[in-house]
């Protein structure tokens, strides 16, 4: 009888040991997954922090883009997705388009210059009689 009781105690002790080991392994995996998620989030934040002016330039976004003919920034609309670090933009109110590097685009300020200078000229406003 003592032998049966001792064997039962060993079996229960082993079951408890295995359950504790399984719980410890689950906790280790959970901690590892949390650490990996934290590292991925921090990496993404570093990318955004390194290029804050390029975040969020989706199709149709209004930005300020450098017009390469005079190197000034003007209001523009993004026409394409990012490809090779550039996006195609349309300069609003003027009609010029160009492939613009992300480093030459930024979020719009309150008011950008009205139109870029170019060889093209916008239509003249109607004459006003005095």
C-alpha positions in Angstrom: 0.0 0.0 0.0 2.8 2.4 0.8 4.4 1.6 -2.5 1.2 2.6 -4.3 0.9 5.8 -2.3 4.5 6.7 -3.0 4.1 6.0 -6.7 0.9 8.1 -6.8 2.8 11.0 -5.1 5.7 10.7 -7.7 3.1 10.7 -10.5 1.4 13.8 -9.1 4.7 15.5 -8.5 5.8 14.8 -12.0 2.4 16.1 -13.4 2.8 19.3 -11.3 6.4 19.7 -12.5 5.3 19.3 -16.2 2.5 21.8 -15.7 4.9 24.3 -14.1 7.3 23.8 -17.0 4.6 24.3 -19.6 3.4 27.5 -17.8 6.9 28.8 -17.7 7.4 28.1 -21.4 4.1 29.9 -22.2 5.2 32.9 -20.1 8.6 32.9 -21.9 6.9 32.9 -25.3 4.5 35.6 -24.3 7.3 37.8 -23.0 9.3 37.2 -26.2 6.3 38.1 -28.4 5.8 41.3 -26.4 9.4 42.2 -26.7 9.3 41.6 -30.5 6.2 43.7 -30.9 7.8 46.5 -28.8 11.0 46.4 -31.0 8.9 46.5 -34.2 6.9 49.5 -32.9 10.1 51.3 -31.9 11.6 50.6 -35.3 8.6 52.0 -37.1 8.6 55.1 -34.9 12.3 55.7 -35.7 11.5 55.5 -39.4 8.7 58.1 -39.1 10.9 60.3 -36.9 13.7 60.2 -39.4 11.4 61.4 -42.2 8.5 63.3 -40.6 8.0 65.4 -43.7 7.3 62.3 -45.8 4.8 60.6 -43.6 1.2 60.3 -45.0 1.7 61.4 -48.6 -1.1 59.2 -49.9 -2.7 59.5 -53.3 -4.6 62.8 -53.6 -2.8 64.4 -50.6 -2.1 68.1 -50.8 1.6 68.8 -50.1 4.2 71.4 -50.8 6.7 70.2 -53.4 9.9 71.7 -54.7 9.4 72.9 -58.3 12.7 72.0 -59.9 12.8 74.9 -62.4 13.1 77.5 -59.6 13.8 75.4 -56.5 10.8 76.9 -54.6 8.1 75.0 -52.8 4.5 75.2 -54.1 1.2 73.6 -53.3 0.9 70.3 -55.1 -1.4 67.2 -55.2 0.1 63.7 -55.1 -0.9 61.7 -58.2 1.0 58.4 -57.7 2.2 56.0 -55.0 5.8 56.1 -53.9 8.1 54.5 -56.4 11.9 54.6 -56.0 11.6 57.3 -53.4 9.6 59.6 -55.7 6.0 60.6 -56.3 4.4 62.3 -59.3 2.8 65.6 -58.3 0.5 68.2 -60.0 1.2 71.8 -59.0 -2.2 73.1 -58.0 -3.5 76.2 -59.8 -0.8 75.9 -62.5 -0.9 72.5 -64.2 2.8 71.6 -64.2 3.6 68.0 -63.2 6.9 66.4 -62.1 8.4 63.4 -60.5 9.3 64.7 -57.1 11.7 63.1 -54.6 10.2 62.5 -51.2 12.9 64.6 -49.7 11.6 67.6 -51.7 8.0 67.2 -50.4 6.6 68.4 -47.1 3.4 69.0 -45.3 1.8 72.2 -46.4 2.3 75.4 -44.4 -0.6 77.8 -44.0 -0.1 79.4 -47.4 2.3 78.3 -50.1 3.2 80.6 -53.1 0.4 80.8 -55.6 2.2 79.4 -58.6 5.6 78.3 -59.6 7.6 80.3 -62.2 8.0 78.4 -65.4 8.2 78.9 -69.2 4.4 78.3 -69.2 2.2 81.2 -68.2 -1.2 80.9 -66.4 -4.1 82.6 -68.1 -4.3 86.3 -67.4 -7.1 87.5 -65.2 -9.9 89.3 -66.9 -9.4 93.1 -67.4 -11.4 95.3 -65.1 -12.8 98.5 -66.4 -12.3 101.5 -64.2 
